[in-house]
């Protein structure tokens, strides 16, 4: 088992990210190569520096790149160590380094960081299928909020979950603009060489403003003055860079269910609020932003391919449907700011077509979980503060599977 370091100071706060450190340790026990993905400023480098005994190599430095020109010599020299190759895409042939580590140096634990899925990197000639595990470092989850000294949920919603934004003092529009500029220059141009900056950034703004809605490419194409196929390509780029999440519908054999149209969610509530120009939260904003926090928590505990939404052609809807493990009955999850505002019609319509499985309503106004019958269904009402505990019980034997973007 890997040992980890003491608390790190970050933006004036002391914190440990126990949840993510535990996940890293478990994944490195299974395979010696770990791809740590996450959007810019999610805390990948800071997290890696907090791993006790880990040697961090910044691949942006010329001397590090020169040392890694001979991967075999470099890996032999580190011995039985845990090493971090930060910004590994800066290397000339990064996949070769990781492949050699996986095949010939099992005693070396290698963590490689990047702002997207590994397959997106043009330099990666080999995606290392079967040789690596992948961990998606998300904006602050509930476990992080506890480690960060419990900033309020209002702050988490309004500021977002990237540590510099959440733990900073007040809203800083310049910081959001700087993030977008850096995302364009360092992620998009290096990965995809997107040519029409104004069209792409307008699409990104519109998409994040409308986060959580059903996606249709044609209106975006008209607004951004590009083709429908270009909009589809733009969405793929945002999904690949983990900036937007495409959620597929859950459906059975019924023709009355939506089967193909996706929903798209922004990666973080802070950017939703930024693009909507919200400087404070109204009571009616809580439910919509809570959906994003619930989805963020789901991604922390379950593989994305097990998470869906549900809707039928009569507009009945369930926010999220998950299958915690293979063969499990679908879990229906609703996110509501107030438990008293829960309308069971969508849940009843869903259970009319998919009768078996747990029903959860995640709320902001409760202190303790409770189970009651609503509309003839057994429904468990869960405070958001306890939602991660509920998810642990829903996963196989309480064990958390690896998260792969």
C-alpha positions, 0 to 999 in steps of 0.5 A, spaced: 500 500 500 502 506 498 503 511 503 501 518 502 504 525 505 501 530 510 496 536 509 498 541 503 497 548 503 493 551 498 490 558 497 491 559 504 487 553 506 490 546 509 487 540 506 487 533 504 484 529 499 483 523 502 478 520 497 482 521 491 489 519 494 485 512 496 483 511 489 490 512 486 493 507 491 487 502 489 488 503 482 496 503 482 495 496 486 492 493 480 496 496 475 503 500 475 501 505 470 495 510 472 493 516 467 490 521 471 485 526 467 482 532 469 480 539 467 485 544 467 486 547 475 482 541 478 488 540 482 492 534 479 499 537 480 497 539 487 494 532 489 501 528 486 505 533 490 502 530 496 503 523 495 508 521 500 515 519 496 512 520 489 518 523 485 514 529 480 517 530 474 515 536 470 515 534 463 515 542 461 522 542 463 527 541 458 532 537 462 526 532 464 524 531 457 532 530 455 532 525 461 526 521 458 529 520 451 532 514 453 526 511 457 529 504 459 535 508 462 530 513 466 526 507 469 532 503 471 534 509 475 528 510 479 528 504 482 522 501 486 519 508 486 512 512 485 513 517 479 509 522 476 510 524 469 506 531 469 504 534 463 506 528 459 504 530 452 510 534 452 514 528 451 516 526 444 513 519 444 509 519 451 506 512 449 513 509 449 515 511 456 508 508 459 508 502 455 515 500 457 514 502 464 508 497 464 511 491 460 518 491 463 518 495 470 512 493 474 516 495 480 515 502 478 509 506 479 507 511 474 502 516 474 501 520 468 497 527 468 493 530 462 487 535 461 483 530 457 482 522 455 489 519 453 486 517 446 486 525 444 493 526 445 496 526 437 502 524 440 500 518 443 500 512 438 498 507 443 492 508 448 495 503 452 489 498 452 490 493 458 496 496 460 493 502 465 488 504 469 485 511 468 482 516 474 478 522 472 479 527 478 473 531 478 471 538 481 470 538 488 466 532 491 463 531 498 469 528 500 473 534 498 468 539 501 469 535 508 477 535 507 477 543 505 473 545 511 466 544 509 465 550 504 457 551 504 454 548 498 452 555 496 459 557 495 460 550 491 454 551 487 456 559 485 464 558 485 464 551 482 469 545 484 476 547 482 480 548 488 482 555 486 475 558 485 472 554 491 477 556 496 479 563 493 476 569 496 469 571 492 468 571 485 473 573 480 471 573 473 478 574 471 480 567 473 474 564 469 476 568 463 484 566 464 481 559 465 478 559 458 484 563 455 488 557 457 484 552 455 484 555 448 491 555 448 494 549 451 488 544 450 484 546 444 490 548 440 495 543 442 490 537 441 485 539 436 488 545 432 481 548 432 481 554 427 474 558 428 476 561 435 470 565 435 465 560 433 468 555 438 468 559 444 461 561 442 458 554 442 462 553 449 458 559 452 451 557 449 452 550 451 454 551 458 449 556 459 444 551 457 447 545 461 443 540 463 438 540 457 437 536 451 442 537 446 440 538 438 445 541 434 441 545 429 440 551 433 447 551 435 449 551 428 445 557 426 447 561 432 455 560 431 454 560 423 457 553 422 455 547 419 451 542 424 457 537 423 461 542 426 457 543 432 457 535 433 465 535 432 465 541 437 461 537 442 466 531 441 472 536 443 468 538 449 467 531 451 474 529 450 477 534 454 472 533 460 469 540 459 462 537 457 459 531 459 454 527 454 449 523 458 445 518 454 438 516 455 436 510 458 431 506 454 427 499 453 423 496 448 418 501 448 417 506 442 414 511 447 421 512 450 427 517 448 432 513 445 437 517 442 437 524 444 443 526 449 443 531 455 449 535 455 452 537 462 457 542 463 463 540 467 462 545 473 457 549 476 462 555 477 462 556 469 454 555 469 454 561 473 459 565 470 456 564 463 449 566 466 452 572 469 450 569 476 453 573 482 448 570 487 443 564 488 436 565 488 432 559 491 429 557 484 437 556 482 438 550 487 435 544 484 438 546 477 445 546 480 444 540 485 443 536 478 450 538 477 453 536 484 449 529 484 452 528 477 459 530 479 458 525 485 455 519 481 462 520 476 466 519 482 463 513 484 461 509 478 463 509 471 460 514 466 457 508 461 453 506 467 449 513 468 443 515 464 437 520 464 430 517 462 425 521 458 418 519 455 415 522 449 410 525 454 415 529 457 415 525 463 423 525 466 427 522 471 434 526 472 438 520 472 438 512 472 444 508 474 446 501 474 451 500 479 454 494 477 452 488 472 446 485 472 443 490 477 436 493 477 436 500 475 436 506 480 432 512 479 435 518 482 431 525 482 435 532 484 430 536 488 432 543 492 426 542 497 423 535 498 416 538 499 417 540 491 418 532 489 413 530 484 412 523 483 409 523 476 416 522 472 418 516 477 411 513 476 412 513 469 419 510 469 417 505 474 411 503 469 416 501 464 422 499 469 418 496 475 424 494 479 429 498 483 431 503 488 428 510 488 432 516 491 430 523 491 436 527 493 435 534 497 438 540 500 433 541 505 433 535 509 438 533 515 437 525 515 435 520 510 428 517 510 424 512 506 417 513 505 411 511 500 410 516 495 405 515 489 405 508 491 412 507 490 417 506 496 422 512 495 428 514 499 429 521 501 437 523 502 440 529 504 445 531 499 450 531 504 449 524 505 449 522 498 456 519 497 454 514 503 448 512 499 452 511 493 457 506 497 452 502 499 449 501 492 456 499 489 458 492 489 459 490 496 461 497 498 467 497 493 468 503 489 470 501 482 475 505 478 472 511 474 474 512 467 472 518 462 
